[in-house]
């Protein structure tokens, strides 16, 4: 029975290019769907789920692959240009923390009504990474303050 006026979880699996669903290691997932009592449905539920995952993926890639280049450049390669680059270094670190927090919140809000969950190693390491990034940023700001 489908519950009316409340979200329920659905799963999907697909194999592109053939009609037999025999192996779907990468093309599967889950999404939430809500059917109202008047019969209308949320037809873009899968697209919303994929959008949340894409925002999370690209945000984390940006925060953990591109922005660290700015950290290294400002503190290692260009430190001889002046002391003001330490402000750039600190700002990039805080920006990485903000992006990491926002990307984790996107997933938590989308998939977990309780807010804190462990369903796989990726999730566990995500929470650990958030704690570690927070500690590193706070440690860096405190270290610079008392330098």
N, C-alpha and C positions, 0 to 999 in steps of 0.2 A: 504494500500500500504506500502511496506517495503522500507524505504529510503536506497539508496546505498551509500557506502563509508562514513557512519557516524553511530555512536552508537545509538541504541534505546533500551529502557527498555522493559524487559519481566518479567512476573511473573510466578511462579510455585507453585503447591501444590501437595502433594502426601500423600497417606495413605498406609503404608506398611502392607501387610498381608491380604488385601481384595481388591476386585475389585470395590467397590463403594466408591466414594469420598464424604463421608457425613460429616466427622468432621476432620479437619486438623489444629488443634490449634498450633501444634509445627512444622509441616513439610510444611512450606511455605516460600516464600521469593521472591526476585527479583534479576535480574542480567542484565547486558548490553550485547548486541550482535551487531556485525558489519558484514554486508554482503558487500563484495567488488563488484565492477561493473563487474569483471570477473567471478562472481558466487561462489567464495570460501567463506566460512564462518569461524567464530571463534568458533570452536566446543568446546573449553575448557573454554568458558565464565563462565559457572556455576561453574566450578572447581576453577577458579580464584576468583570468588565472595566468595565462601566458604573458600578458603585459606586466603583471606583478613580478613574475620570474625574470623577464627581460630587464626590467628596471633594476632588480636586485643584481643580476649578473653584470650588466654594463657598469652600474655604479661601483660595485666591488672591484671590477677590473680597472676602472679609472683610478679608484682610491689606492689600490694596492700594486698597480703596475706602472701607471704614468706619473702620478704625483710623487712617488718616492724618487724619481729622477730629479725632481726639483729639490727634494731634501738633500740628496747627495751633492747636487750642483751647488746649492747655497752654503753647505757646510764643509765640503771637501774640495771641490774644484775651484770655487770662486771666493773662498774665504779671504784671500789676499786683497780683494777689491774694497773691503771696508767692513766695519762692524754692523752696519745696517742690514746686511744679509742675514744676520741672526734673527731679525724680526720676520724676514721672509720665511726662514726655516721654521720658526715657531708658528707662523700663520698657516703654512702648508700642513704642519703636524696637526693643528687644531681642525683644519679643513678635512683631513683624512679621518679624524675621529668623528666629525659630524656626518660625513658621507657614510662611514661604516655604521653608525647608529641609525641613520635614516634607512639604509638598505636592509638592515636587520629588522627594523620596525615594519617595513613594507611587508615582509614575509610573515612576521608574527601577527600583524593585524589581519592579514589575508587568510592565514591558515590555522590560527590557534585562538579559540575564544578565551582560553585560560591565560594566554600570554607567554608562558614559559613551558617549553616542551622539549623532550629528547626523543626523536623517533629514528635518528640515524647518526652516524659519525660526523657527517657534514654539519648537522645542527649543533652537535656537541662542540665541535671545533669552532663553529661560528660564535657561540657564546663565549668560549675561551678566548677567541681572538678579540672580541669586543672588550672583555675585561683587561686583556693585556695591552691593547691599544690605549685604553683609558689610563692605565697605570704608566705607560711609557710617556704619553703626552703630559700628564700631570708631573711626572718625574722630570721631564725635560724643561717644563716651565719653571719648576722650583729650582732646578740646578742652574738655570740661566739667571734667575732672580738673585741667588746667593753666590754668583760667580765673582 
